[in-house]
Each structure stands twice: as C-alpha cells, then as structure tokens.
Amino acid sequence: MRVLITSAPMHGHLFPLVPLAWALRAAGHEVLVACTEHFVPTVTQAGLPAISSGPGMDIRELMRPDSPHGIEDDPYGHGEVFATMASRNLAGTLATVRSWRPDLVLAERSEYAGPVAARAEGVPYVELHWGVAELVEYRAAAETVLRGDLHRLGLTRLPRADLVLDPWPPSLRQPHARTHVGLRAVPYNGVARVPDWLLDPPARPRIGLTMGTVLPQLTDGGMGGLLTGLVEELATLDAELVLAIDDEAARQLPPLPSAVRYAGRIPLSELVATCRLLIHHGGQGSALTALAAGCPQIVLPKFDDALENAEAIAAAGVGLAVRLDVATPRGVADAAALVLGQSRFAVTAGAVAGEIAAQPSPAETVRALERLAGRDTADASPAGGSGAGGGGDGPRPPPRAPAGARPDPRPVRPRHRYAHLS
C-alpha cells in the first residue's frame, strides 16, 4: 500500500502524523510526505521521505504589517491562509498523486491540497483531526479560496474525509467528533535531546513552562515581558520551574533565579513525565502530551483551537484555563499553587491518561487504513475505535489519468497484497 501524507508547514500539524507514518512503514507500506519546499528538511529529520509540492507560504507571513490576518482570534482569516497555501501547492500535489499513484491520502485537517487531489483522482482520503474545535470557519474559508480550483477539477465542494482519526480522548471531544475513529496520542517531539538531569527524580515538585513553536514568533514584541513576569512569580513557589522555550525567547529574559532551569529545546514528553504541572499555550501537542502523561495543566490560549482545547481541559477537571490576553503573572502563579495543592487535578488527569492509553495504537490503526485502501469502508474502525469516518460527500469518481498520459509502466499491484496483515 502507498500512502501520501500532506501537512501544512508547521511542526504542530506534522508531528501528530509522524508516529502513524512510522507505523505504516513498519508494517511494510510505502509512505511519502508532500509539503512545501522549505519544510522538507523538517520531514526528513523525522526519518520520512519527502517531496516538495511547491513554495507554499511560510507561517511568518502572518506577521507582515500589511497582512489582513493577524495572530489574533480570527479562525476564518487563518483558514484563508491555510487555503491559500493549498492553492499554491495544489498543482504540485496533483502531479505527485498522478505520478506516484497512492492508494490512500492522509492529511491533517488544515491541509487541503491533498484531499482535493485525492478526490479528483478517486483516491480514498483520511483526515487527522487535531484540536477539539470543529473550526467550521476554516472549512468555509477554504471553500471560498479554493472555489476556482475545485471547479477546474470538476468538484462542486471541498471533499470530506472517508475516515477521520482523532487522538483526543472521547470524554473531551465535542459532539461533532463523537463518530471519529480513536487514535492513541503518541508524542513526537522533533529533533531534541534528553538532558542527563532529566533522568534524576526532581528534589521538589517540577513545573514545566512552554509556549510552543509558533506563538512566540507571532506575538508583537515577542513574549519577553510576559515570560519575565511568569518566571519571577512562579519562582516564588516551592517548586522547580523548567523553561522549555527556544533560544530566541530565552534571550529576552533577565538572569534566571536559582529555582528556574532553562532547558531549551527538549523532548516535551520526557519532561512532562517528570512534572506535577505543565503551563502552556493550548496547542494540540502540548495539551495531548500532558494528558497522555496524566499531568495537570494550566492553559493560556490566544486563538483558534487553543481556546477550545483550554476550555475542554478545564471542563474535564484536569487543569485551569486563562486567556493569554487577560492572564497576569501573579494570577498564573496563584493558579499553579492551587493545582499543585489539590490532588483532584492529578487524580482526574490520571483517569484521562488511562482513556488515551485505551485508544487504538498507530500500529492497530494501520489495519483500518489497509481496509479503507481496499475500498472496504464498512469495517474501517480499528479494534477499540469509536465509529467510522467523517461523513463522505457522495461516491468518489473513478481514478482519472491526466490528458495525454501514457500507460503506467509499473505492474498492477493487487488490492489484497497485504491481506495477511488483516
């Protein structure tokens, strides 16, 4: 089986796909990742083959003074940005689908070129659903931006996935995600080294603090002021504070108190396993890594899915949430003292971690993808899954060869080549 994976050029969008890509390769399947040219090195660092689908759009373009879409809470505007990336890369993605001939396209939810190319060529399409939010604004924006592309390909609408994979624990999902197929959240942290000190038990309760890879870049004036205040206030607690922030953000800080350790780029999953509390921005990677480790959280969201991730975490009783634009260093420190001082947060977090562990692993999920690639969608859920797909948009057209195409010289691969794995 051949699986083409597509992702927007952002770490938090690609990284949830990596463990499943590894599982597919371990099962003997061929995997290829299509992404923007500048993002190819990030993919290859994950041990996956990559192909450029075009120049795309760097997320830093959101920072331009003349950009109509800032980093404030503007889901429709951000959806337009992702759809514009897809439009720029659609020709390259289509060319890859037509020449490489995948049996399946697997895309994260904000990447649209892969799904459009898949539907145009009659290839099954699977979506990885990051975040708890439905984000209907993203889809509405994409329908508008890609209208001309869809029309040229003979499509009347943006396709819906044949199967939606969801790594969030069922108890935290919103109603729109109740039928999604469960996928165990297995953290992938990119190129990061485990420091020696992380192997030793901490002498005091450990608090991790991270703001992800995107937010510090896209916040006016950086985050130096807020981080400085947070460090000063959190250092007054009877705890060890570990800063998992990049070097550029760290340079904005004054000399650190003795109770604070700067870790730089560190595998978050290894850090969180030693923490009593994680303070973060609400991104999927940070939130799910903490949930899987049974670590309580304080979430400081700013926009889009992070807001609803934070809401779900607070509602589940595994932590507290305060919008970043109204958070104060003293208020965050008081919240941290509350979470550390009340065992109910840790108990609930442990229960949610058990719920995540019970979801089908990436290796188990491969079997569902094999069945879907065989066009047998009636039983596409892996054992322990939570339903079938995301609601199709009618029958898929048969695969179409591009005009003037020559016969494919490769031998026909039988659909049941991997039947022994079922």
C-alpha positions in Angstrom: 0.0 0.0 0.0 1.2 3.5 -0.8 0.2 6.4 1.5 0.7 10.0 0.6 0.8 12.3 3.7 0.2 16.0 3.4 0.6 18.7 6.0 0.8 22.4 6.4 4.4 23.6 7.0 4.1 23.8 10.8 5.6 21.5 13.4 2.3 21.2 15.4 0.5 20.0 12.3 3.1 17.5 11.0 4.2 16.0 14.3 0.9 14.2 15.2 1.2 12.3 11.8 4.7 11.1 12.3 4.0 8.1 14.6 1.3 6.8 12.3 3.7 7.2 9.3 6.3 5.2 11.2 3.7 2.5 11.9 2.8 2.4 8.2 6.4 1.9 7.2 7.0 -0.7 10.0 4.0 -2.7 8.5 5.7 -2.7 5.1 3.9 0.1 3.4 5.3 2.9 1.3 5.0 6.4 2.7 5.7 9.8 1.1 5.2 13.2 2.6 4.3 16.1 0.3 4.9 19.6 1.8 6.3 23.0 0.9 9.9 23.2 -0.2 11.2 24.9 2.9 9.5 22.3 5.2 11.1 19.3 3.5 14.1 19.2 6.0 11.7 19.0 8.9 10.1 16.0 7.4 13.3 14.2 6.5 14.6 14.8 10.1 11.7 12.6 11.2 13.1 9.8 9.1 10.4 10.1 6.4 10.8 10.6 2.7 9.6 13.9 1.4 8.8 15.6 -1.8 8.2 19.3 -2.4 4.8 20.3 -3.6 5.7 24.0 -4.2 6.8 27.1 -2.4 3.7 27.5 -0.2 3.5 30.2 2.4 5.6 30.5 5.5 3.6 31.0 8.6 5.7 34.1 9.3 3.8 35.8 6.6 1.1 36.2 9.2 3.4 38.7 10.9 3.6 41.1 8.0 2.3 44.6 8.8 0.2 44.5 5.7 -1.3 41.1 6.3 -5.1 41.1 6.8 -4.8 38.1 9.1 -3.0 38.7 12.3 -2.5 36.1 15.0 -5.5 37.3 17.0 -8.5 35.1 17.3 -9.6 35.1 13.6 -10.3 31.5 12.6 -11.8 32.5 9.2 -8.8 34.6 8.4 -6.4 31.8 9.4 -8.5 29.4 7.4 -7.9 31.6 4.3 -4.2 31.4 5.0 -4.1 27.6 5.0 -6.4 27.5 1.9 -4.0 29.9 0.1 -1.1 27.6 0.9 -3.1 24.7 -0.5 -4.0 26.6 -3.7 -0.3 27.4 -4.3 0.7 23.8 -3.8 -2.3 22.0 -5.5 -0.6 21.7 -8.8 2.5 20.0 -7.3 0.3 17.8 -5.1 -1.8 16.7 -8.0 1.3 15.9 -10.0 2.6 13.7 -7.2 -0.8 11.9 -6.9 -0.9 11.2 -10.6 2.7 10.0 -10.9 3.2 8.2 -7.6 -0.4 6.8 -7.6 -1.0 6.4 -3.8 -3.7 4.0 -2.5 -4.5 6.5 0.2 -4.0 10.2 1.1 -3.6 11.1 4.8 -3.9 14.8 5.6 -4.0 16.9 8.7 -7.2 18.9 8.9 -5.9 22.3 7.7 -4.1 20.9 4.6 -6.5 21.0 1.7 -4.3 20.3 -1.4 -4.0 16.6 -0.6 -7.7 16.0 -0.1 -8.7 17.9 -3.2 -6.1 15.9 -5.3 -7.3 12.7 -3.8 -10.9 13.3 -4.6 -10.1 14.5 -8.1 -8.2 11.2 -8.7 -10.6 8.9 -7.0 -8.2 8.0 -4.1 -9.6 7.5 -0.5 -8.7 10.3 1.8 -8.2 10.2 5.6 -8.1 13.2 7.9 -6.2 13.6 11.1 -8.3 15.9 13.4 -6.1 18.0 15.6 -7.7 20.0 18.4 -11.1 19.6 19.9 -12.7 22.5 18.0 -14.8 22.0 14.9 -13.4 25.1 13.3 -16.2 25.5 10.7 -14.6 28.8 9.8 -11.6 27.1 8.4 -13.7 25.0 6.0 -15.9 28.0 5.0 -12.8 30.0 4.1 -11.3 27.1 2.2 -14.5 26.6 0.2 -14.2 30.3 -0.9 -10.5 30.5 -1.6 -10.4 27.1 -3.5 -13.7 27.6 -5.4 -11.9 28.1 -8.8 -9.5 25.2 -8.2 -12.4 22.9 -7.3 -14.4 24.0 -10.4 -11.4 23.3 -12.7 -11.2 19.8 -11.3 -14.8 19.0 -11.7 -15.6 19.2 -8.0 -18.6 21.0 -6.6 -17.3 21.3 -3.0 -14.4 20.7 -0.7 -14.2 17.0 -0.1 -15.0 15.4 3.3 -12.8 12.6 4.5 -13.7 8.9 4.2 -12.3 8.4 7.7 -11.4 10.9 10.5 -8.8 9.9 13.0 -9.0 11.7 16.4 -6.3 11.4 19.1 -8.3 13.3 21.7 -9.9 11.2 24.5 -13.6 10.6 23.8 -14.6 12.3 27.1 -13.1 15.6 25.9 -14.5 15.6 22.4 -17.2 17.9 21.2 -20.4 16.5 19.6 -19.1 16.9 16.0 -16.3 14.4 16.9 -18.3 11.7 18.5 -18.1 9.4 15.5 -14.4 10.0 14.8 -12.1 6.9 15.0 -9.9 6.9 18.1 -6.1 7.1 17.6 -3.8 6.9 20.6 -1.8 10.0 21.1 1.9 9.1 20.8 4.1 12.1 21.2 6.8 13.0 18.6 8.9 16.0 19.7 11.2 16.5 16.7 14.9 16.9 16.9 15.5 17.3 20.6 17.9 15.8 23.1 17.2 14.3 26.5 19.5 16.0 29.1 21.2 14.0 31.8 19.5 15.8 34.6 16.0 14.8 33.4 16.7 11.2 34.3 17.1 12.0 38.0 14.0 12.5 40.2 13.4 16.2 41.0 14.0 17.3 44.5 10.9 19.5 44.5 7.7 19.4 42.5 8.5 20.3 38.9 6.6 22.8 36.8 7.1 22.8 33.0 6.6 26.0 31.0 6.3 26.1 27.2 4.7 28.3 24.7 5.1 26.1 21.6 7.0 27.0 18.4 4.5 29.4 16.7 3.1 31.8 19.3 6.4 33.3 20.4 7.2 34.2 16.7 3.8 35.7 16.0 3.3 37.8 19.1 4.0 41.5 18.7 7.2 42.4 20.6 7.8 38.8 21.4 6.9 37.3 24.8 9.8 38.6 26.9 7.6 40.8 29.2 5.1 38.1 30.0 7.7 35.3 30.3 9.8 37.5 32.6 6.8 38.1 34.9 5.8 34.5 34.9 9.3 33.4 35.8 9.6 35.8 38.6 6.2 34.9 40.1 6.5 31.1 39.6 10.0 31.1 41.2 8.4 32.1 44.5 6.6 28.8 44.7 8.2 25.8 46.4 8.8 24.1 43.1 11.4 23.8 40.3 10.5 25.6 37.2 11.8 24.3 33.8 11.6 26.6 30.8 11.1 24.6 27.6 11.3 27.6 25.3 13.5 28.3 22.3 16.8 30.3 22.5 15.3 33.4 20.9 12.6 33.7 23.5 15.1 32.9 26.3 17.3 35.8 25.2 14.6 38.2 26.1 14.7 37.1 29.7 16.9 38.6 32.5 19.2 36.3 34.5 17.1 33.4 35.9 16.5 32.8 39.6 18.1 29.7 41.1 14.8 27.9 41.2 14.5 28.1 37.4 16.2 25.8 34.9 16.4 26.7 31.2 16.0 23.6 29.2 15.8 25.0 25.6 14.5 22.6 23.0 13.7 19.4 25.0 11.5 16.4 24.3 8.3 17.6 25.9 7.0 14.1 26.5 10.1 13.2 28.6 9.9 16.5 30.5 6.1 16.2 31.3 6.6 12.7 32.6 8.6 14.2 35.5 6.3 17.2 36.1 3.5 17.9 38.5 2.2 20.7 36.3 2.6 21.9 32.7 1.8 25.5 31.8 1.4 26.1 28.1 -0.4 27.9 25.3 -3.1 25.3 24.4 -1.6 23.7 21.3 -2.6 20.2 20.5 1.0 18.8 21.0 1.4 20.3 24.5 -2.1 19.6 25.6 -2.2 15.9 24.5 1.3 15.2 25.7 0.3 16.3 29.2 -3.0 14.5 29.0 -1.2 11.2 28.0 1.2 11.6 30.9 -1.5 12.3 33.4 0.0 15.7 34.2 -2.4 18.5 35.3 -2.2 21.7 33.2 -2.7 25.5 33.2 -3.6 26.6 29.7 -3.0 30.2 28.4 -4.7 30.2 25.0 -4.7 33.0 22.5 -6.5 32.0 19.3 -8.4 29.4 17.3 -8.3 25.7 18.5 -6.2 26.6 21.6 -9.2 28.4 23.1 -11.4 25.3 22.9 -8.6 23.0 23.9 -8.2 25.0 27.0 -12.0 25.0 27.7 -12.1 21.2 27.3 -9.2 20.7 29.7 -10.7 22.9 32.3 -14.2 21.4 31.9 -12.7 17.9 32.4 -11.1 18.9 35.7 -7.5 18.2 34.6 -6.4 21.8 34.9 -7.3 25.5 34.7 -7.5 27.9 31.8 -7.0 31.7 31.5 -6.9 33.6 28.2 -3.4 34.8 27.4 -4.6 38.4 26.8 -6.0 38.7 30.3 -3.5 36.5 32.2 -1.3 38.1 34.8 1.9 36.6 36.2 0.6 36.7 39.7 -2.7 35.1 38.6 -0.9 32.3 36.9 1.3 31.7 39.9 -1.8 31.6 42.2 -3.5 29.1 39.8 -0.3 27.0 39.8 -0.3 26.9 43.6 -4.0 25.8 43.5 -3.4 23.0 41.1 -0.3 21.7 42.9 -2.1 21.9 46.2 -5.3 20.0 45.3 -4.9 16.3 44.4 -8.2 16.2 42.5 -6.5 17.6 39.4 -3.8 14.8 39.4 -6.5 12.1 40.0 -8.6 13.3 37.1 -5.6 13.7 34.9 -4.6 10.1 35.6 -8.0 8.9 34.6 -7.9 10.7 31.3 -4.4 9.3 30.7 -5.9 5.8 31.0 -8.6 6.8 28.5 -5.9 7.8 26.0 -3.9 4.6 26.6 -7.0 2.6 25.7 -7.3 4.1 22.2 -6.0 2.1 19.3 -2.3 2.5 18.8 -0.8 3.7 15.5 0.1 0.1 14.7 -3.5 -1.0 15.2 -4.8 1.9 13.2 -2.8 0.8 10.2 -5.2 -2.1 9.7 -8.1 0.3 9.4 -6.2 2.2 6.7 -5.5 -1.0 4.8 -9.2 -1.9 4.8 -10.0 1.6 3.5 -7.4 1.5 0.8 -9.1 -1.8 -0.3 -12.3 0.2 -0.7 -14.0 -1.8 2.1 -15.2 1.1 4.3 -17.9 -0.9 6.1 -15.4 -2.0 8.7 -12.9 0.7 8.7 -12.6 1.2 12.5 -9.6 -0.4 14.3 -10.4 -2.6 17.3 -11.4 -0.3 20.2 -12.2 2.6 17.8 -15.2 4.9 18.2 -17.1 4.8 14.9 -16.5 5.1 11.2 -15.5 8.1 9.2 -16.3 11.7 8.9 -19.2 11.6 6.5 -18.5 11.3 2.9 -19.6 13.7 0.1 -21.0 11.1 -2.2 -19.4 8.4 -4.3 -15.8 9.0 -5.4 -15.2 9.4 -9.1 -13.1 6.7 -10.7 -9.4 7.5 -11.0 -8.7 9.7 -14.0 -5.5 9.7 -16.0 -4.2 13.2 -17.0 -4.7 14.2 -20.6 -2.1 12.6 -22.9 -0.8 10.3 -20.1 1.0 7.2 -21.2 0.1 3.8 -19.6 1.7 3.3 -16.2 4.7 1.0 -16.7 4.6 -0.3 -13.2 2.9 -3.7 -12.7 -0.6 -3.7 -11.3 -0.4 -4.2 -7.6 -3.2 -6.5 -6.3 -5.5 -4.9 -3.8 -5.1 -7.7 -1.4 -1.3 -7.6 -1.3 -1.4 -7.0 2.4 -4.3 -9.3 3.3 -2.0 -11.3 5.6 -1.9 -8.3 7.9 -5.7 -8.1 8.4 
